[in-house]
């Protein structure tokens, strides 16, 4: 039997997954690494930690699976988006990576808008937001000019990891689309954007397709990890694009709800002229010549993690969510807005902060947990409504990540989204998408769709309950008012943080 490995380079950990030709997950391993918050709103990581974490995870994967490294045909990647990795002429890291959830670049976003105006949406298809890579480049150029002057090339996180595995510098389209430097339709770096904002196009790496083979594992990396130099390495994709592949979002009408640290609503799109007016993101898919539209809740799973770590650290996550059903629809009049680190969709606001609204002495921890879950789901519905308003027909939604691990939450999604929600048998998302890119690249299948037919199977469906839908519609309208009524308060309180 031959195998492929999917590597999911996330924000808090790297996960490796060994998959056979039938799509069975034979073994998994993971390794955590730290985040660094030097100042409020800053979030950085050491790229070397990604490499050492991946090496350790691969060692665990191989030893735990008992599979011979010679039988591993290919490896591909899913990676956290937008993070800035700067390399010098010797391809050494110049500074810590600035991550997707770092919000220090508001001023740089405004300067991008001033320099390009409406041309930005026309070329990059996205508005200037703090999470993207270009504002981070401009921040380094302004505040660390000596670092910027030494920069030979920039990479995204998984592309740096792949470089360390192969010695090959490249980026692929789904991650390049999240830099704000790509001419998305022309599929090339935008000279016009680079010139307008003062970024040298020479630091932009070559771009390849997500399923492209970029080399083999080097002898050095093979010796460290236990792999062999015969294993092919494929470019991979952005985590959300790989999550889409790993969930079968490969044709028109297919839509995904994913709850990780952030949360997304993602819809497949082949119409490159889809007009979402910058209200949601529009990116190149990891499937060649396709796109996806996506709305983002910055603190989806992170909101639950914060609630757990702050109020019930002694409980497991299943136990913490065990009272969701009993808490009832609307958590007894308690609302939560998941703006713990600002928000992206539909409110591109780095200053807004979260809130519990409606607390009284009768509320228990279960009510608070349900309010957090419902607040995350309401936020995701806002992205769904933008897609529907743009003309997208969404007959059902595939749910992956944290939101698919609890049956009550899956029913909440069906009720809030007012559509059938589907949970898959193998709920692996981005890691499975990376493995599928490797399987396709190795020639196991003629297309990603053919791979999905073998690898992905639905496990259970959840239908909207009409009585719940009615209640949630009313609660959703109240939820939408909270942002506008707390915006000024959040800004004023910012000086005390």
C-alpha positions as CSV (number, residue, x, y, z in Angstrom):
1,X,0.0,0.0,0.0
2,X,1.2,3.5,-0.8
3,X,0.5,6.6,1.3
4,X,0.5,10.4,1.2
5,X,1.0,12.8,4.1
6,X,-1.0,16.0,4.6
7,X,0.7,18.6,6.8
8,X,-1.6,21.3,8.4
9,X,0.6,24.2,9.6
10,X,-1.9,25.9,12.0
11,X,-1.7,28.9,14.3
12,X,-1.1,26.9,17.5
13,X,0.2,23.6,16.2
14,X,1.3,21.5,13.2
15,X,-0.7,18.4,12.5
16,X,0.5,15.6,10.2
17,X,-1.8,13.0,8.7
18,X,-1.0,9.7,7.0
19,X,-3.6,8.7,4.4
20,X,-3.9,5.6,2.2
21,X,-5.2,5.2,-1.3
22,X,-8.8,4.7,0.0
23,X,-8.8,7.9,1.9
24,X,-8.4,6.2,5.3
25,X,-6.5,8.2,7.9
26,X,-4.0,5.6,9.1
27,X,-2.3,7.7,11.8
28,X,-2.1,11.3,13.0
29,X,0.4,13.3,15.1
30,X,0.7,16.9,16.2
31,X,3.1,19.3,17.9
32,X,2.4,22.6,19.5
33,X,4.4,25.8,19.3
34,X,4.1,29.2,21.0
35,X,2.7,32.6,20.0
36,X,4.4,35.8,21.0
37,X,2.4,39.0,21.9
38,X,5.0,41.6,22.6
39,X,2.4,44.4,22.5
40,X,-1.4,44.6,22.4
41,X,-2.6,43.6,19.0
42,X,0.7,42.0,18.0
43,X,0.9,38.3,17.2
44,X,4.1,36.6,16.0
45,X,5.8,33.2,15.8
46,X,9.3,31.9,15.2
47,X,9.4,30.1,11.8
48,X,12.0,27.7,13.2
49,X,9.4,26.5,15.6
50,X,7.3,25.4,12.6
51,X,10.2,23.4,11.3
52,X,11.2,21.7,14.5
53,X,7.5,21.0,15.3
54,X,7.0,19.4,11.9
55,X,10.1,17.3,12.2
56,X,8.9,16.0,15.6
57,X,5.4,15.4,14.4
58,X,6.6,13.5,11.4
59,X,8.8,11.4,13.6
60,X,5.8,10.5,15.8
61,X,3.7,9.9,12.7
62,X,6.2,7.4,11.2
63,X,6.9,5.6,14.5
64,X,3.3,5.4,15.5
65,X,2.0,4.2,12.1
66,X,4.7,1.5,11.6
67,X,4.5,2.4,7.9
68,X,7.8,2.3,5.9
69,X,9.0,5.7,4.8
70,X,9.7,4.1,1.4
71,X,5.9,3.7,0.9
72,X,5.1,7.4,1.3
73,X,4.8,8.7,-2.2
74,X,4.0,12.4,-1.6
75,X,3.5,15.2,0.9
76,X,1.5,18.4,0.6
77,X,0.6,21.3,2.9
78,X,-2.2,23.4,4.3
79,X,-1.1,26.6,6.0
80,X,-2.2,29.5,8.1
81,X,-2.8,32.4,5.7
82,X,-1.3,35.9,5.4
83,X,1.7,35.5,7.8
84,X,4.8,37.4,6.7
85,X,8.1,35.5,6.6
86,X,11.1,37.6,5.4
87,X,14.3,36.0,4.1
88,X,17.7,37.5,3.3
89,X,19.9,36.8,0.3
90,X,21.0,33.6,2.0
91,X,17.4,32.6,2.7
92,X,17.8,33.1,6.4
93,X,14.9,34.4,8.5
94,X,15.2,38.1,9.2
95,X,12.6,38.4,12.0
96,X,9.7,36.6,13.6
97,X,6.8,36.0,11.4
98,X,3.9,38.5,11.7
99,X,0.7,36.4,11.8
100,X,-2.8,36.7,10.2
101,X,-4.4,37.8,13.5
102,X,-1.9,40.6,14.1
103,X,-3.7,44.0,14.0
104,X,-0.9,46.5,14.2
105,X,-1.3,47.6,10.6
106,X,-4.4,49.8,10.5
107,X,-2.4,52.9,9.3
108,X,-0.8,50.9,6.5
109,X,-4.2,49.7,5.4
110,X,-5.3,53.3,5.1
111,X,-2.2,54.2,3.1
112,X,-2.9,51.3,0.7
113,X,-6.5,52.6,0.2
114,X,-5.2,56.2,-0.5
115,X,-2.6,54.9,-3.0
116,X,-4.9,52.7,-5.0
117,X,-8.5,53.7,-4.3
118,X,-11.0,51.5,-6.2
119,X,-8.2,49.9,-8.2
120,X,-7.4,47.6,-5.3
121,X,-10.7,45.8,-5.5
122,X,-10.4,45.6,-9.2
123,X,-7.0,43.9,-9.1
124,X,-6.7,42.1,-5.7
125,X,-10.5,41.6,-5.3
126,X,-10.2,42.3,-1.6
127,X,-10.2,45.3,0.7
128,X,-7.2,46.3,2.7
129,X,-7.4,44.7,6.1
130,X,-4.9,44.3,8.9
131,X,-4.6,40.5,8.4
132,X,-3.2,40.6,4.9
133,X,0.5,40.3,4.0
134,X,1.0,43.6,2.2
135,X,0.2,45.9,5.2
136,X,2.7,43.8,7.2
137,X,5.4,44.4,4.6
138,X,4.7,48.1,4.7
139,X,4.9,48.1,8.5
140,X,8.3,46.5,8.4
141,X,9.5,48.9,5.8
142,X,8.4,51.9,7.9
143,X,9.4,50.7,11.4
144,X,12.2,48.3,10.7
145,X,13.8,49.7,7.6
146,X,17.1,47.9,8.3
147,X,15.3,44.6,8.2
148,X,13.3,45.4,5.1
149,X,16.5,46.5,3.3
150,X,18.0,43.0,3.8
151,X,14.9,41.2,2.5
152,X,15.5,39.1,-0.6
153,X,12.1,37.4,-0.7
154,X,8.9,37.0,1.4
155,X,7.1,33.8,1.9
156,X,3.9,32.6,3.6
157,X,4.2,30.2,6.6
158,X,3.7,26.8,4.8
159,X,5.8,28.0,1.9
160,X,8.7,28.6,4.3
161,X,8.2,25.1,5.8
162,X,8.2,23.6,2.3
163,X,11.4,25.5,1.4
164,X,13.1,24.0,4.5
165,X,11.9,20.5,3.3
166,X,12.9,20.9,-0.3
167,X,15.3,23.8,-0.7
168,X,12.9,25.3,-3.3
169,X,11.4,28.8,-3.0
170,X,7.9,29.2,-4.3
171,X,4.4,30.3,-3.4
172,X,1.0,29.0,-4.8
173,X,-2.0,30.9,-5.9
174,X,-4.4,30.3,-3.0
175,X,-2.0,31.8,-0.5
176,X,-0.7,34.5,-2.9
177,X,-4.3,35.7,-3.2
178,X,-4.3,36.5,0.5
179,X,-1.3,38.8,0.3
180,X,-3.2,41.7,-1.4
181,X,-0.4,41.8,-4.0
182,X,-1.8,39.3,-6.5
183,X,-3.6,40.2,-9.7
184,X,-6.1,37.4,-9.0
185,X,-7.6,37.1,-12.5
186,X,-4.3,37.6,-14.3
187,X,-2.7,35.1,-11.9
188,X,0.5,37.1,-11.5
189,X,2.0,39.6,-9.0
190,X,0.6,43.1,-9.7
191,X,3.2,45.5,-10.8
192,X,0.6,48.3,-10.4
193,X,0.0,47.5,-6.7
194,X,3.7,47.1,-6.0
195,X,4.6,50.4,-7.7
196,X,1.7,52.3,-6.0
197,X,2.7,51.3,-2.5
198,X,6.4,51.2,-2.9
199,X,7.1,47.5,-2.6
200,X,9.8,46.0,-4.9
201,X,8.3,43.3,-7.0
202,X,11.6,41.4,-6.9
203,X,10.8,40.2,-3.3
204,X,7.7,38.4,-4.6
205,X,8.5,34.6,-5.0
206,X,7.7,32.5,-8.1
207,X,4.1,31.2,-8.1
208,X,3.0,27.6,-8.9
209,X,-0.2,25.7,-8.9
210,X,-1.3,24.0,-5.6
211,X,-0.9,20.5,-7.0
212,X,2.5,21.2,-8.6
213,X,5.5,19.1,-7.5
214,X,8.2,21.5,-6.3
215,X,10.9,18.9,-5.6
216,X,11.7,16.0,-3.3
217,X,12.5,15.8,0.4
218,X,16.2,16.8,0.8
219,X,18.7,14.5,2.3
220,X,19.1,16.8,5.4
221,X,15.4,16.9,6.1
222,X,15.0,13.2,5.4
223,X,17.7,12.4,8.0
224,X,16.0,14.7,10.6
225,X,12.4,13.5,10.0
226,X,12.7,9.8,9.0
227,X,11.3,10.4,5.5
228,X,13.2,9.4,2.3
229,X,14.6,11.5,-0.5
230,X,12.2,9.6,-2.9
231,X,9.1,11.3,-1.4
232,X,7.7,14.0,-3.7
233,X,6.6,17.4,-2.2
234,X,3.7,19.3,-3.7
235,X,3.0,23.0,-3.2
236,X,-0.2,22.8,-1.1
237,X,-2.7,25.5,-0.3
238,X,-4.0,28.1,2.1
239,X,-5.8,26.5,5.1
240,X,-9.2,27.6,4.0
241,X,-8.6,26.5,0.4
242,X,-7.4,23.1,1.6
243,X,-10.3,22.9,4.0
244,X,-12.6,23.4,1.0
245,X,-10.9,20.6,-0.9
246,X,-10.9,18.3,2.2
247,X,-14.7,18.9,2.5
248,X,-15.5,18.4,-1.2
249,X,-16.2,22.1,-2.0
250,X,-15.2,21.6,-5.6
251,X,-18.3,22.6,-7.6
252,X,-20.9,25.3,-7.8
253,X,-23.3,25.6,-4.9
254,X,-21.0,23.7,-2.5
255,X,-20.5,25.7,0.8
256,X,-18.4,25.1,3.9
257,X,-18.7,26.2,7.5
258,X,-15.4,25.8,9.4
259,X,-14.7,26.6,13.0
260,X,-11.0,26.7,14.0
261,X,-9.2,29.5,15.8
262,X,-11.1,31.7,13.3
263,X,-14.3,30.7,11.6
264,X,-15.3,30.9,7.9
265,X,-18.2,30.5,5.6
266,X,-16.8,29.6,2.2
267,X,-18.6,29.0,-1.1
268,X,-17.1,27.6,-4.3
269,X,-17.1,29.9,-7.3
270,X,-16.1,29.7,-10.9
271,X,-17.4,33.1,-11.9
272,X,-14.4,35.3,-11.6
273,X,-16.7,38.4,-11.9
274,X,-18.8,37.6,-8.8
275,X,-19.5,41.0,-7.2
276,X,-19.2,40.9,-3.4
277,X,-17.9,44.5,-3.3
278,X,-15.1,43.6,-0.8
279,X,-17.7,42.7,1.8
280,X,-16.3,39.1,1.9
281,X,-13.0,37.8,0.7
282,X,-12.6,36.5,-2.9
283,X,-9.6,34.2,-3.4
284,X,-8.1,31.8,-5.8
285,X,-9.0,28.2,-4.9
286,X,-6.3,25.5,-4.5
287,X,-8.2,23.8,-7.4
288,X,-6.8,25.2,-10.6
289,X,-8.6,28.1,-12.2
290,X,-11.4,28.2,-9.6
291,X,-12.2,30.6,-6.8
292,X,-14.0,30.9,-3.5
293,X,-15.8,33.6,-1.6
294,X,-15.3,33.6,2.1
295,X,-16.4,35.5,5.2
296,X,-14.3,35.4,8.3
297,X,-15.1,35.5,12.1
298,X,-11.7,36.3,13.6
299,X,-12.4,34.8,17.1
300,X,-14.7,31.7,16.5
301,X,-13.0,28.7,18.1
302,X,-10.8,31.2,19.9
303,X,-13.8,32.5,21.7
304,X,-14.6,29.1,23.0
305,X,-11.0,28.5,24.0
306,X,-11.0,31.8,25.9
307,X,-14.2,30.9,27.7
308,X,-12.8,27.5,28.6
309,X,-9.4,28.7,29.8
310,X,-11.0,31.6,31.8
311,X,-14.0,30.0,33.4
312,X,-13.8,26.2,33.3
313,X,-10.3,25.1,32.7
314,X,-10.8,22.0,34.8
315,X,-13.4,20.7,32.3
316,X,-12.8,18.9,28.9
317,X,-14.4,20.7,25.9
318,X,-17.1,18.0,25.6
319,X,-18.0,18.4,29.2
320,X,-18.0,22.2,28.9
321,X,-20.5,21.9,26.0
322,X,-22.5,19.1,27.6
323,X,-25.2,21.5,28.8
324,X,-25.8,23.2,25.5
325,X,-29.1,21.4,24.8
326,X,-30.5,22.0,28.3
327,X,-29.6,25.8,28.1
328,X,-32.2,26.2,25.3
329,X,-32.5,28.4,22.3
330,X,-31.3,31.9,23.1
331,X,-29.5,30.9,26.3
332,X,-32.3,32.4,28.4
333,X,-31.9,35.9,26.9
334,X,-28.1,36.0,26.9
335,X,-26.2,37.2,23.8
336,X,-22.5,37.1,23.1
337,X,-20.5,38.9,20.3
338,X,-17.2,37.1,19.4
339,X,-15.2,40.3,18.9
340,X,-12.3,39.3,21.2
341,X,-9.6,40.4,18.7
342,X,-11.6,42.7,16.6
343,X,-13.7,41.5,13.6
344,X,-13.4,41.0,9.9
345,X,-16.8,40.1,8.4
346,X,-19.0,42.0,8.1
347,X,-17.3,44.6,10.3
348,X,-13.6,45.2,9.3
349,X,-12.9,46.7,12.7
350,X,-9.7,46.1,14.7
351,X,-10.9,48.1,17.7
352,X,-14.3,46.5,18.5
353,X,-14.3,44.1,21.4
354,X,-16.7,41.3,22.5
355,X,-19.6,41.5,24.9
356,X,-22.1,39.5,26.9
357,X,-25.5,41.3,26.7
358,X,-28.5,40.4,29.0
359,X,-26.8,38.8,32.0
360,X,-28.8,38.3,35.2
361,X,-28.4,36.3,38.3
362,X,-30.2,33.2,37.0
363,X,-27.7,32.5,34.2
364,X,-25.4,29.5,34.7
365,X,-22.2,28.4,33.1
366,X,-24.2,26.4,30.6
367,X,-26.1,29.5,29.5
368,X,-22.9,31.3,29.0
369,X,-21.4,28.4,26.9
370,X,-24.6,28.3,24.8
371,X,-24.4,32.1,24.3
372,X,-20.8,31.8,23.1
373,X,-21.7,29.1,20.6
374,X,-24.8,31.0,19.3
375,X,-22.8,34.2,19.0
376,X,-20.1,32.5,16.9
377,X,-22.9,31.0,14.7
378,X,-24.7,34.4,14.4
379,X,-21.4,36.0,13.3
380,X,-21.0,33.3,10.6
381,X,-24.5,33.8,9.4
382,X,-23.6,37.4,8.6
383,X,-21.1,36.1,6.1
384,X,-23.7,33.7,4.7
385,X,-26.2,36.5,4.2
386,X,-23.7,38.5,2.2
387,X,-23.1,35.5,-0.2
388,X,-26.9,35.0,-0.5
389,X,-27.3,38.7,-1.3
390,X,-24.7,38.4,-4.1
391,X,-26.9,35.7,-5.7
392,X,-25.3,32.5,-4.3
393,X,-27.7,29.6,-4.0
394,X,-26.7,27.5,-1.0
395,X,-28.7,24.3,-0.7
396,X,-26.6,22.7,2.1
397,X,-23.5,23.4,4.2
398,X,-20.7,21.1,5.1
399,X,-19.6,21.7,8.7
400,X,-16.0,21.0,9.8
401,X,-13.8,21.9,12.7
402,X,-14.9,22.6,16.3
403,X,-18.5,23.3,15.2
404,X,-18.8,19.7,13.8
405,X,-17.7,18.0,17.0
406,X,-20.9,18.6,19.0
407,X,-24.4,17.5,17.8
408,X,-26.2,20.3,19.5
409,X,-24.0,22.9,17.8
410,X,-24.6,21.2,14.4
411,X,-28.3,21.6,15.0
412,X,-27.8,25.2,16.1
413,X,-26.0,25.8,12.7
414,X,-28.9,24.3,10.8
415,X,-31.4,26.4,12.7
416,X,-29.4,29.7,12.5
417,X,-28.3,29.2,8.8
418,X,-31.8,27.9,7.8
419,X,-30.3,25.2,5.7
420,X,-29.3,21.5,5.8
421,X,-26.0,21.0,7.6
422,X,-23.8,17.9,6.8
423,X,-21.1,16.3,8.9
424,X,-18.6,14.1,7.1
425,X,-17.3,10.7,8.2
426,X,-13.7,11.9,8.1
427,X,-13.8,15.4,9.5
428,X,-10.2,16.4,8.8
429,X,-10.7,19.5,6.7
430,X,-7.4,21.3,5.8
431,X,-5.1,18.3,6.6
432,X,-7.3,16.0,4.4
433,X,-7.3,18.7,1.6
434,X,-3.5,18.7,1.7
435,X,-3.4,14.9,1.5
436,X,-5.8,15.1,-1.5
437,X,-3.5,17.5,-3.3
438,X,-0.6,15.1,-2.8
439,X,-2.7,12.1,-3.9
440,X,-3.8,14.1,-7.1
441,X,-0.3,15.3,-7.7
442,X,1.0,11.7,-7.4
443,X,-1.4,10.7,-10.1
444,X,-3.7,8.5,-8.0
445,X,-6.7,10.3,-9.4
446,X,-7.5,12.1,-12.6
447,X,-9.1,15.1,-10.7
448,X,-9.6,16.4,-7.2
449,X,-13.3,15.6,-7.7
450,X,-12.5,12.0,-8.4
451,X,-10.4,11.9,-5.3
452,X,-13.2,13.5,-3.2
453,X,-15.6,10.7,-4.4
454,X,-13.3,8.1,-2.8
455,X,-11.9,10.0,0.2
456,X,-15.0,11.9,1.5
457,X,-18.4,10.5,2.7
458,X,-21.3,12.2,4.5
459,X,-22.0,10.8,8.0
460,X,-25.0,12.7,9.2
461,X,-27.3,15.5,8.2
462,X,-29.2,18.1,10.3
463,X,-32.4,19.8,9.1
464,X,-33.6,23.2,10.4
465,X,-36.3,23.0,13.1
466,X,-39.0,25.6,12.2
467,X,-39.7,26.6,15.7
468,X,-36.1,27.2,16.4
469,X,-35.6,29.1,13.1
470,X,-38.3,31.6,14.1
471,X,-36.7,32.2,17.5
472,X,-33.2,32.5,16.0
473,X,-34.4,35.0,13.4
474,X,-35.5,37.3,16.2
475,X,-32.4,36.8,18.2
476,X,-30.2,37.4,15.1
477,X,-31.8,40.8,14.6
478,X,-30.9,41.7,18.1
479,X,-27.4,40.4,17.7
480,X,-26.9,42.6,14.7
481,X,-27.6,45.7,16.8
482,X,-24.9,45.0,19.4
483,X,-22.0,46.0,17.2
484,X,-23.3,49.4,16.3
485,X,-24.4,50.1,19.9
486,X,-21.0,49.1,21.5
487,X,-18.6,50.4,18.8
488,X,-18.0,53.8,20.5
489,X,-17.7,52.2,23.9
490,X,-15.1,49.7,22.7
491,X,-13.0,52.5,21.2
492,X,-13.2,54.6,24.4
493,X,-12.2,51.6,26.5
494,X,-9.2,51.0,24.3
495,X,-7.2,53.6,26.1
496,X,-7.4,51.5,29.3
497,X,-6.1,48.3,27.8
